[in-house]
Amino acid sequence: MSSQPDIGAITALRKSRTLGSRREWLVILNRAARSRRGAIGLMLTGLVVLLAIVGPVTAPHSDVGPVTAAFATPSSAAPLGGDVLGRDVLTRVLTGGWELLTIAAAATALGVSAGVALGIAAAYYRRWADGIIMRIVDVFLAFPQLVFALLLVSILGPKSWLIIVAVGISHTPQVARVLRSVALDVCERDYVKAVELMDTPSRKVMAGEILPNLLSVVMVELGLRFTYSILIIAGLSFLGLGVQPPAANWGLMINENRIGLVVNPWAVIVPAGLIAVLTIGLNTFTDAIARASLGVDRPAEEMVMATGIILDRSA
C-alpha cells in the first residue's frame, strides 16, 4: 500500500515556516534598530541620506556656475568657500550625494539579486549546476572588485548604467558564495522536502520556501555590499572614471579639489567626511543586524558566513 503525502499537513507546515521567516526578519530589524550600535549606525546613515535627498532642493546656488574665486576661503556668499572653478562648495556638497547613493543602490540591488539567485540555484540543483555556477564564481573572484570595475569602465566608457552593471557584477560572486553556503542546509529541511512532494515547480520552491528563510543573510549582504558600492563608485569618480564633470559628485569633488587642499581644505574635507560617515553608519548598522540575527558578539563579516545558525530556530 503506497503512502500518500498529507496535503493538509504540508500546507500547514509551509504557512508556518513562511510566516515565521517573515516575522523573523522584522524582529531582527527591530532588534538591530533598538540596540545602541544599530541606533548610532541608523542615525549616521539617515543623516547623510536625508542630506542627499533634501540637499538639491535647499542648495543656495547653481552647482555648475561660479559664484566666487577659485579656492576662495569661506564667506557669506559661499559658507564653505569655492572649488577649483569658483563654484560654491556648499551647493556642490548638497547636490553631490543623490547621484552617488542612487547609483550605489542600483548596483547593490543588481549584484545582490544576481548573487542570491545564483547561490540558491547552486545549492538547490547541486551536481552539475553547482559545479558550473561555482567555477564561474571562482573565476570572477580572482579579480578584485575595484580592478574589475576599472577594467570594464575604462574599456566601454564612464556611463552611469555601465558603472551600475560593473559594480553589480563585481558583487555577485561574493554574494553567490555566501548564499550557497547557507542555502545548502535549508534545502535539506523537512518543509522544503514536503513541498517537493506536491510537485511544486523548482522556481517556486526556491522563491517561496528557501529564500524567505535566508532573509537575515540577505539583509546583512545588502548592507555590506551597499557600503562597498559607495566606496567603489567614489573611487571611480576620484580616478576620473565615474560621474563626469560638471556633475556634482562627492568622489569627483575630492579629485577636482585636491590640488587646492592647502588653500581651501573644505572642498575636500566635507565630501570625504560625508562618505566616511555614511560608510561608518552603514557598517555599524549592518553589524547590528548580524548581531541581532545571531545573538552573539562577533564581527559582521564573520557572522555572514555563519548566519545559517539562525535557521535552526523554530518559527
Secondary structure, DSSP 8 states (H G I E B T S, - for coil): ------HHHHHHHHHHHHHHHHHHHHHHHHHHHHSHHHHHHHHHHHHHHHHHHHHHHH-SS-SSSB-S-TT----SS-TT-B-TTSBBHHHHHHHSHHHHHHHHHHHHHHHHHHHHHHHHHHHHH-HHHHHHHHHHHHHHHTS-HHHHHHHHHHHH---HHHHHHHHHHHHHHHHHHHHHHHHHHHTTSHHHHHHHTTT--HHHHIIIIIGGGGHHHHHHHHHHHHHHHHHHHHHHHHTTSSS-TTS--HHHHHHHHGGGTTT-THHHHHHHHHHHHHHHHHHHHHHHHHHHHH-S---HHHHHHHGGGGGGS--
